[in-house]
Amino acid sequence: MKYLSLMTVLFVLAGCSSNHSSVSEVDMSAAESVDFMRPYELSRNDVSFVSLGQVQGESCQANVFSEKPTQQEALLRMKIAAAKLGANRLILRSCQQDQTDDCRARWICTGDAHQAQPLQ
């Protein structure tokens, strides 16, 4: 009985210790407004691209009870970060796995956010 109570407390604490929030529906719709593109597309002459800077997305496993990080979540979070800057295009630069003091395992993706505007 004590073992069961201890395990329950550990699972509750593990859930509370996660510092990474889930992706909301608002964030999901913002991410859907951003499309990936290839770097050579910046040379198109029918569209103007405004660089909005570099963005990152992270998927983190904070402890052994947290879900494993995924590259898909890191890419989604990167698209959300780009949308918050007003971007509608994103060039993926890199995705890699590593670990930090806060994340026992993580995926981190980096890209360049752009606003594509039709020429007038």
C-alpha positions, 0 to 999 in steps of 0.5 A: 500500500505504501508503495502504491501511495509513493508511486502516485505521489511521484507521478503527480510530482513528475507531471507538475515539474514539467516546464514545457506547456502543451501546444494549444489550438491557437498555436496549432492554427498559427503554425499552419499559416507557416510553410517550409521552403527551400533556401533557393526559393529566396531568389524568386522574382515574383515574390518579395521576402523579408527576413524576420530573423532566426527562430528555434523550436524545442522538444524536451524530456525534463525527467524520466516520467516525461514523454520522449522528445520528438523532432516533429514537436520541435519543428512545430514549435519552431513554426509557432515561433515563426508565426509569432514574428509574423512569418509565413515562410520558414527555411529549416537550417538544422535539427539535432538531438542533445541534452541539457541540465533542464532536459535529459533528452531534447530535439532542437530545430533552428530556422530562418523566418521570412514574410513572403509578399507578392510583388505589386 
